Amino acid sequence: EEALAVEKELKALLPRAERRLRDADLVLLHTALAYPEEACELDSAASLRSMEKAYAYGQKIPNDSLETDYPARLFKGVLAANYVSSLRDGQRVTEARRVLAEALELIDEEPDAGPVRIALLRLRSTVEAEERDYAASAATLKELLPLASESLSPMELVRLHSVLAVRLASAGLSEQALAEIQEAARITEEQRAELGQAAHIPYIDTAVAAALIGEW
């Protein structure tokens, strides 16, 4: 109810906001509208339209702009990640891949882009897997590995290896899949105390990978 009330207020502001606010503020406004449209109204089409508007305003922001709370390229990279999630839900995969490619190129030389790059690469890997291009999806996850140790939590790191094992196994790359199964098991055992009850989760992934390569 609270989210819906906020949404109603935001929509009431739109006629004036579109004329008076900066592009960065309009990005935030339309992004804020997308959440209750999806989560509360269950209107994915409306949510996607809001994200389309947010992304369009984001494209107007110069890469050297000072109107964003953090570097404009990173701001636009985060926006792209949110937009791609909406495009995936709308099954607009070709457009999602284009937005991902443009965003990754945009942040390529930006300092401190690690977390944004990880988010975008994860999405790209997911899109590739959904298209059953498992070899490409695995290659994207491998691209993540150099960034992972500094940016990911122990659970995220071990799941990166266990999901990579599944993607490699799905691509028929059995030896590489087995190596990732072993790496996921090693990290899980090393971090068992920190992982706690969640330690079983990567074993589910690796069991799937093992079954796919006939090692189960």
C-alpha positions, 0 to 999 in steps of 0.5 A: 500500500505504501509503495502504491501511494508513493507511485500515485504521488510520483505519477501526479508529479510527472507533468511538471517533473518532465519539464523542470527536472534534470535528466538524472532526476528523471532517471530516478523518478521513472526507475522509482515508478517501475518498482511498484508497477512490477511488484505491486501492480504486477504490470510488467508492461508498464514497468518496462515502459517506465524503465524505457523512459528512464534509460532514454533520459539516461542516454541524454546525460553527458559522460562527463556530467556532474549532475549524477551522485557518482561518475556518470558512466557508472550511473548509466551502467547501473541504469543499463543493468536495471533496464536489461533486467526489465528487457529480459522479463519482456523477452526482448533479448536482442535489445538486452544484449545490445544494451549490455554491450554498449554499457560494458563499452561505456564503463571500460576505462572508468576507475572503480567500475568493478561492481558495475562490470560484475553486474553487467557480466552476470546479466550477459551470462544469464542472457546467453544461458537463456539462449542456450549459448552455454559456451558463451555464457561460461566464457562470460563467467570466466571473464568475471573471475579476476574481479570476483575475489575483491568484490564478491562475498564468499557465497557469491564467489563459490556460486560463481564457480558452481554455476560456471561448472553447470554452464561448462557441463551444459556446453559439453566441456567436461574437463573444465566443468570437473575442474570448476566442481572441484574448485567450488568444493574447495572454496565451500570447505574453506569457507564452511564456517562463514557460509553456515547453513547456506553451504549446501547451495553450491553443492546443488549446482555441482551435483547438476554439473556432475550429472551432466558430465556423467560423474554422478 
